[in-house]
Amino acid sequence: MAFIIAAIAAFMAVGGVGWVAVGAVGDAQSKKRMNRAVGTGGLQRGRRQTSALDQAAQRKRQVQESLKDLEQRQRDQRKKSLSIKARIQQAGMSFTPAVFWMVSAGMAAAGLLIAFITGQSLLVTAGIGLVSGLGMPRWWLGFLRGRRQKQFSGEFANALDVITRGVKSGLPLNECLKILSVESPEPVKTEFAKLVEGIAVGVSLPDGLDRMCERMPLPELNFFRTVLIIQQKTGGNLAETLGNLSVVLRSRKMMREKIGALSSEAKSSAAIIGSLPPGVMGIVYATTPSYMGQMFTHPTGQLMLLGGLTWMFIGIMVMRGMINFKI
């Protein structure tokens, strides 16, 4: 009996020692596997974090480079004087510079002929010819250019909304541009049609946008160009970016209209002050022609008229600079 009890006790002692040894080995192996898994997961997370940081740094660098290119482009545009060909193109006209110079020469000849028939002095005749040949055609071209740019700015935010809705609905960017080239009002329709035609014949999107900015040198279009170039290089949510840009452009338009409303009184005052001298002169000439006729026939009167017109022009330009704001 004692032998049986001793055998049972020895068996239990050996089993307990084996169980403890197996548990210790299992725990050690579990800890090794856990450490290995944790180490591999941490390494992978570290690699993913490093890759995300590298991508963010690369995207930030590309955005900074694009913004620097935009600033340099704007500085170059300010320094560079526009040629007649560029002015004609920006005004939306199709005639050549040769035609413009021919028309200018014809207007100068007409002005000189009128001055010669009315018996004006040599100085007044030269001034009339200069204004008729160089001043009036350039002013007319600048007026058409400014009106076209104003029309483009007024409709460009709506064009961005069309692109935003098209991208959100799954259309590619080129299809949205084609929709604008067909459905948009002028001059947005013409400009986007030229962009789509250029892309169709192999011109890259950045080059096409550069040419579009040359034809329509507006800050709004430069913003649009920068957004598309950055999105093409780095990716991102194009619809959200264009939507934010549309909001910014509409805010700029509202600010411009608010400034125009606040400066309307100053513009009215400037118009009244500028029209008083020629208006009074016309009334005096109509009532007493002999009293005012000496100003047109006598050399001293003609010189006085030329000086008065010069100072009036300077005053009008100063008032225009004081009441016009660019944002």
C-alpha positions in Angstrom: 0.0 0.0 0.0 2.8 2.3 0.9 4.5 1.4 -2.4 1.4 2.4 -4.4 1.1 5.7 -2.5 4.7 6.5 -3.2 4.3 5.7 -6.9 1.3 7.9 -7.2 3.1 10.8 -5.5 6.1 10.4 -7.7 3.9 10.4 -10.8 2.1 13.5 -9.7 5.5 15.2 -9.0 6.9 14.3 -12.4 3.6 15.4 -14.1 3.7 18.8 -12.3 7.2 19.4 -13.2 6.5 18.6 -16.8 3.4 20.8 -16.9 5.4 23.7 -15.5 8.2 23.2 -18.0 5.8 22.9 -20.9 3.9 26.1 -19.8 7.1 28.0 -19.5 8.3 27.0 -22.9 4.8 27.8 -24.4 4.8 31.2 -22.7 8.3 31.9 -24.1 7.3 30.9 -27.6 4.0 33.0 -27.4 6.0 36.0 -26.2 8.4 35.5 -29.1 5.6 35.3 -31.6 3.9 38.3 -30.1 7.0 40.3 -30.2 7.7 39.3 -33.8 4.1 40.2 -34.8 4.2 43.5 -32.9 7.6 44.3 -34.4 6.5 43.6 -38.0 3.2 45.6 -37.6 5.1 48.5 -36.1 7.6 48.4 -38.9 4.9 48.3 -41.5 3.1 51.2 -39.8 6.3 53.1 -39.6 6.9 52.5 -43.3 3.3 53.7 -44.2 3.7 56.8 -42.0 7.1 57.6 -43.7 5.6 57.0 -47.1 2.6 59.3 -46.3 5.0 62.0 -45.0 7.1 61.7 -48.1 4.0 62.1 -50.3 2.8 65.1 -48.4 6.2 66.7 -48.6 6.4 66.0 -52.3 2.9 67.4 -52.9 3.7 70.5 -50.8 6.9 71.0 -52.8 5.0 70.7 -56.1 2.4 73.1 -54.9 5.1 75.6 -53.9 6.8 75.2 -57.3 3.5 75.8 -59.2 2.7 78.9 -57.1 6.2 80.2 -57.8 5.7 79.7 -61.5 2.4 81.5 -61.3 4.0 84.5 -59.5 6.8 84.6 -62.0 4.4 84.4 -64.9 2.4 87.3 -63.5 5.5 89.4 -63.0 6.6 88.7 -66.6 3.1 89.8 -67.8 3.3 93.1 -65.9 6.8 93.9 -67.3 6.1 92.9 -70.8 4.3 95.5 -73.0 1.6 94.0 -75.1 2.0 94.1 -78.9 -0.7 95.1 -81.2 -1.2 91.5 -82.3 -1.7 90.4 -78.6 -4.2 93.3 -78.0 -6.2 92.3 -81.1 -6.2 88.6 -80.0 -7.3 89.5 -76.4 -10.0 91.8 -77.9 -11.4 88.8 -79.8 -10.8 90.3 -83.2 -9.6 88.4 -86.2 -8.0 91.1 -88.3 -4.2 91.4 -88.7 -1.9 94.1 -87.3 -1.4 95.3 -90.9 -5.1 96.1 -91.1 -5.0 97.9 -87.8 -2.2 100.1 -89.0 -4.0 100.8 -92.3 -7.1 101.9 -90.4 -5.0 104.0 -88.1 -3.3 105.7 -91.1 -6.7 106.3 -92.7 -8.1 107.9 -89.5 -4.9 110.1 -89.1 -5.3 111.3 -92.7 -9.0 112.1 -92.1 -8.1 114.1 -89.0 -5.4 116.0 -90.8 -7.8 116.7 -93.7 -10.4 118.1 -91.4 -7.9 120.2 -89.5 -6.5 121.6 -92.8 -10.0 122.4 -94.2 -11.0 124.2 -91.0 -7.8 126.3 -91.1 -6.1 125.1 -87.9 -2.5 125.9 -87.1 0.3 123.5 -87.6 0.5 122.5 -83.9 -3.2 121.9 -83.7 -3.2 120.0 -86.9 -0.4 117.7 -85.7 -2.2 117.1 -82.4 -5.4 116.2 -84.3 -3.5 113.8 -86.5 -1.7 112.2 -83.6 -4.9 111.6 -81.6 -6.8 110.4 -84.7 -4.1 108.0 -85.9 -2.8 106.6 -82.6 -5.1 107.6 -79.8 -8.6 106.7 -81.1 -7.7 103.2 -82.6 -5.8 102.1 -79.5 -8.6 103.4 -77.2 -11.2 101.5 -79.3 -9.1 98.3 -79.1 -8.6 98.7 -75.4 -12.3 99.2 -74.9 -13.1 96.0 -76.7 -10.5 94.1 -74.8 -11.7 95.3 -71.4 -15.3 94.6 -72.3 -14.5 91.1 -73.3 -12.5 90.4 -70.2 -15.3 91.7 -68.1 -17.8 89.4 -69.8 -15.4 86.4 -69.3 -15.0 87.2 -65.6 -18.8 87.4 -65.1 -19.4 83.9 -66.6 -16.3 82.1 -65.5 -17.7 81.1 -62.0 -20.7 79.5 -63.7 -18.2 77.5 -65.9 -16.4 76.3 -62.9 -19.7 75.1 -61.4 -20.4 73.1 -64.6 -17.0 71.4 -64.3 -17.6 70.7 -60.6 -20.9 69.0 -61.2 -19.6 67.1 -64.2 -16.6 65.7 -62.2 -18.9 64.8 -59.3 -21.2 62.9 -61.6 -18.2 60.9 -63.0 -17.4 62.7 -66.2 -13.7 63.1 -67.1 -12.3 66.6 -67.2 -12.0 66.7 -71.0 -15.7 66.0 -71.4 -16.5 68.8 -69.0 -14.4 71.2 -71.1 -16.2 70.0 -74.2 -19.5 70.8 -72.6 -18.3 74.4 -71.8 -17.1 74.8 -75.4 -20.6 74.1 -76.7 -23.1 75.3 -74.0 -21.4 78.4 -72.4 -22.1 82.0 -73.5 -19.4 84.1 -75.2 -16.5 84.7 -74.7 -16.2 81.6 -72.4 -17.4 79.4 -75.2 -14.8 80.5 -77.7 -11.9 80.3 -75.3 -12.8 76.8 -74.1 -13.4 75.7 -77.7 -9.8 76.7 -78.6 -8.6 74.8 -75.5 -10.5 71.7 -76.5 -9.3 72.0 -80.1 -5.7 72.3 -79.0 -6.0 69.2 -76.7 -7.6 67.2 -79.6 -4.6 67.9 -81.9 -2.0 66.9 -79.2 -1.4 70.0 -77.2 -0.9 69.1 -73.5 -3.3 70.6 -70.9 -0.7 72.9 -69.3 0.4 74.3 -72.7 -3.2 74.8 -73.7 -4.0 76.6 -70.5 -0.9 78.8 -71.0 -2.1 79.8 -74.4 -5.6 80.4 -72.9 -4.1 82.7 -70.3 -2.2 84.6 -73.0 -5.5 85.3 -74.8 -7.3 86.1 -71.6 -4.8 87.5 -69.0 -7.1 87.4 -65.9 -6.2 86.4 -62.3 -9.3 84.1 -62.2 -8.0 82.1 -65.2 -4.5 81.9 -63.7 -6.1 80.4 -60.5 -7.9 77.8 -62.6 -4.7 77.0 -64.5 -2.8 76.5 -61.2 -5.5 74.3 -59.7 -5.6 72.0 -62.7 -1.8 71.7 -63.0 -1.4 70.9 -59.3 -4.2 68.4 -59.4 -2.6 66.8 -62.5 0.8 66.5 -60.7 -0.3 65.5 -57.2 -3.9 64.3 -57.5 -6.7 65.1 -55.0 -10.3 66.0 -55.1 -10.7 68.2 -58.1 -14.4 68.8 -57.6 -13.9 70.1 -54.1 -11.0 72.3 -55.2 -12.9 73.8 -58.1 -16.0 74.3 -55.9 -13.9 76.3 -53.4 -12.4 78.3 -56.3 -15.8 79.1 -57.6 -16.8 80.4 -54.1 -13.7 82.6 -54.0 -14.4 84.0 -57.5 -18.0 84.8 -56.6 -16.8 86.6 -53.4 -14.3 88.6 -55.5 -17.1 89.6 -57.9 -19.3 90.7 -55.0 -16.5 92.7 -53.5 -15.9 94.4 -56.9 -19.6 95.3 -57.2 -19.6 96.6 -53.7 -16.6 98.8 -54.4 -18.4 100.0 -57.6 -21.5 100.9 -55.6 -19.5 102.8 -52.9 -17.5 104.7 -55.5 -20.5 105.6 -57.7 -20.8 109.1 -56.0 -17.1 109.8 -56.7 -17.6 108.7 -60.4 -20.6 111.0 -60.8 -18.7 113.9 -59.3 -15.8 113.2 -61.7 -18.1 113.0 -64.7 -19.7 116.4 -63.8 -16.4 118.1 -63.1 -14.9 116.7 -66.3 -17.9 117.8 -68.5 -18.2 121.3 -67.1 -15.3 123.0 -69.1 -16.3 121.7 -72.5 -20.0 122.2 -71.7 -19.5 125.8 -70.8 -17.3 126.4 -73.8 -20.0 124.9 -76.1 -22.7 127.1 -74.6 -20.6 130.3 -74.9 -19.7 129.4 -78.5 -23.4 128.8 -79.3 -24.6 132.1 -77.8 -21.7 134.4 -78.9 -19.6 132.8 -81.6 -17.5 135.9 -82.2 -16.4 136.0 -78.5 -15.2 132.3 -78.6 -14.0 132.3 -82.2 -10.7 133.8 -81.4 -9.8 130.7 -79.3 -9.9 128.6 -82.5 -8.3 131.0 -85.0 -5.7 133.0 -83.0 -2.4 131.1 -82.3 -2.5 132.1 -78.6 -6.0 130.9 -78.3 -5.1 127.6 -79.9 -2.2 127.1 -77.6 -4.5 127.9 -74.6 -7.0 125.3 -75.9 -4.2 122.7 -76.2 -3.0 123.4 -72.7 -6.5 123.2 -71.3 -7.1 119.9 -73.0 -3.8 118.5 -71.7 -4.6 119.5 -68.1 -8.1 118.2 -68.5 -6.8 114.9 -69.6 -4.3 114.7 -66.7 -7.1 115.5 -64.2 -9.4 112.9 -65.6 -6.7 110.3 -65.4 -6.0 111.2 -61.8 -9.6 111.0 -60.9 -10.0 107.7 -62.7 -7.1 106.3 -60.7 -8.6 107.5 -57.5 -12.0 105.9 -58.0 -11.0 102.6 -59.8 -9.9 99.7 -57.6 -8.5 96.4 -58.7 -9.0 93.3 -56.6 
